[in-house]
Amino acid sequence: MDTDKNKNILFPLVTVFCVACATLLLQIIQTRIYAVVFWNHVVYLIISMALLGFGISGTWLAFGKDTWIARKLTFPVAAALFVLTTIFSGLWVPQWGTSLGHVFLSQKHLLRLLVTYASAIMPYFFVGWMLGVLYRENARRIHVLYFADLAGASIGCFLAILLIRPLGAVNLILLTTAMVAMPVFLHEARKRKIMLLPFAGLLALILAHAWYSTAIDRQILPDRTKGFFALYEDLGPDSGKTVELSRWSILSRTDVVGTEKPRHKRIFIDGAACTGMVLDPGDTPPPFDPEKEALIPHRTPYSLDRTFEEVLVIGSGGGADVWNALRAGAHRVDAVEINPTTCQIVQNEYREANNNLFFRPGVTLYNSEGRSFVRSTDARYDVIMINAIDTFAALSSGAYMLSENYLYTVDAILDYLDRLKPDGMLCITRWDYAGETPRLFAIMLEALYEKGYAEPEQHLVSASRDFWTAVMISPKAFSDAEVARLKDDAARHGAAYYYPLPEAERISPFQKDLNAYAEARRTGTQEAFFNRYNYNIRPVSDDSPFFFHYEKLKNLMAVLHEKGFPDFVRGHWPSFMLTLLLILLSAALFVFIFLPLMIRGRSKIPGFTRWLVYFCLLGFSFIFVEICLMQRFSLLLGSPARSLAWVLAALLLSAGIGSYLRDKWSIPLEAALVLLAGILLVVAWYYPHLVRSLLGYPSWMRQAMTVVLVVPAGFFMGMPFPSGLKLISENSGDAVPWMWGVNGGATVLGSVLAIVLAIHFGFTAVLLLAAAGYCGALVLYITRAR
């Protein structure tokens, strides 16, 4: 009997593991492909809507085994349709090309975007259907299945990290289709040999796409408004523009684009953020000539008569800032670059083109995240340069993260100040755009106040040229002579000097705004300034590091008038998309999940309202914790990709183990939920301090500590969901896929809601809400029999 039981559970276990692994791998790789084709905020909209396929499949499945779709959508059919829709939505649709700038002007582009949304939902619908069937039919072994589910998903995280570089995104998409189809068709073929024929056809389709994977990859091109195209619009047909290198990583697709007339080589990240390479620099760096060269804004520190022997460049890219530091006379240049592909390109394939720039005496290139590096080094610098570093590439975890940036928070500025020599300078340049320049100014000024300087306003200067603004601070107050020198340099080269300025010289809006804010901060009236300013420029912290979200609700509809390149990457578009996503997800959940459930499921499910709220709370709380942990530990681990691999994998695997052991050891769920709520309070209040204290430790130790800190919460988070499904299955088998869908829908909506809440209240508040959610689930579980 035991042998028969093991055989009966083997196929569901293997299938759940493979499907879960393939699904998370698909989500990650699909995000990477869409990040090339679309702007990042559109990517989140697509991926979040696509994940609704899980919830919708649960609703259809819960209508019963005798419905038309249940009879027709057998396991092999669902697996085959997953293969077809994944290839269509993941590989063919991205080749069509959609321009965000034409969505409101062209029916063709609007239709393409709508088809992208619709097709992206389908693969998740079919795998959700498969998982729902397996959970319904094996509800008594739900804890074991849930363990296989979460273990498979954790493996999917690591497969994405390990395989995207050698295999590329196209082949990984095809791998997900094989992972889902193979166990299903091999199992069916044991009973019906005829199933080998359709399986062979699907396998041939997969192999054919794998054969042409390079050609397909070349056809996955960025939005026409991205720099990949926009920066070359004015070049003639003889420019010789070619894509010289293209390489996938978990962070992005990196392309090197070269032209001959004029001779340029640029490194593009997902077709948008780019950095130019320094080509053929001389063996001896020529010193700057301030009379002939404009040093504002990207070389502002070198305008002053201070020491520049040791320089830190955060975001070294193609090496322009490294070359500038050498020209200024630096004997030591530490260059920090987060993108491993960029590091490999400048050190290997283009080493000769940049004349060994990163191998010169005193120059060291580190593949690390800027904050992590600053906290781990004991060195002190004369200059720290952060030149226009963006995170507009969509992150690997899809809807789980938005454009957060730990480089531009008050906590970050304090870290940089700690690494400066007494007369050192920190210079950050950003686009001269809307709320961006004032917010950077407010953040850097706030850090000076927190440092306790007697007159913080005298430790800060700002100037702008060619739509770029430099904000520079120093532990040593800038003298009147230094301010006069910067003003003279600005006037000589057509730049604009912003701060400090006497009232009579304040002409441009930024000159007026920055000086007015400094005065408001000095007099303690900054809140009144924030309230009347057109953008939200309040300083951001590590608890809510959303530097680029400076919108106010009243301005969101301005997207109807924003159609230029700068507007798509900043301005109101990201916030508009986030708000739109929240509205669309809420509406879709109500129409496709909650409304059918209330109409047809209320009478079938005893304690309907109680279980509905219970599974919603679990979905919201789980994703709240997941997002907050990935955000918090991305700073410790040095990149969002490492955070995805270690945090998500550790969280899911430990949750799966918790699910299995809760059933095996009969752990009381009441005790587990009480312990979980207590752990989350520790995570919310204590972990931020612990993360900062661990930043200086070696990489292996930070990774190990991440796992140690994530596992306790994950262990108990894996218990309440399968326990609830097992209980509800005793009264209604069809309720299992329905509550599976409710939980999945709440998770998708919660992924967006968590970001909205974090932007306004911080990640600590989101974690406290998660703890409250699990407490609510505890109350519902305890009172379930009443």
Secondary structure, DSSP 8 states (H G I E B T S, - for coil): -HHHHHHHHHHHHHHHHHHHHHHHHHHHHHHHHHHHHS-HHHHHHHHHHHHHHHHHHHHHHHT-TTSHHHHH--HHHHHHHHHHHHHIIIIIGGGS---GGGTTT-HHHHHHHHHHHHHHHHHHHHHHHHHHHHHHHTGGGHHHHHHHHHHHHHHHHHHHHHHHHHHHHHHHHHHHHHHHHHHHHHHHHHH-GGGHHHHHHHHHHHHHHHHTHHHHHHT----TTSHHHHTTTTS-TTS--EEEEEEE-SS-EEEEEEEETTEEEEEEETTTEEEEB--S--SS-----TTTS--TTTTGGGGSSS--SEEEEES-TTBHHHHHHHHTT-SEEEEEES-HHHHHIIIIITTTTTTTGGGSTTEEEEES-HHHHHHH----EEEEEEES----S--TTGGG--S--TTSSHHHHHHHHHTEEEEEEEEEEEE--TTHHHHHHHHHHHHHHHHT-SSGGGGEEEEEETTEEEEEE-SS---HHHHHHHHHHHHHTT-EEEES--GGG--SHHHHHHHHHHHHHHHT-HHHHHHHSSS------TTS--TT----GGGGGGGGG--SHHHHHSTTHHHHHHHHHHHHHHHHHIIIIIHHIIIIITTTSTTHHHHHHHHHHHHHHHHHHHHHHHHHHHHHHSSHHHHIIIIIHHHHHHHHHHHHHHHHHT--HHHHHHHHHHHHHHHHHTHHHHHHHHTTS-HHHHHHHHHHHHHHHHHHHTSHHHHHHHHHHTT-TTHHHHHHHHHHHHHHHHHHHHHHHHHHH-HHHHHHHHHHHHHHHHHHHHTTT-
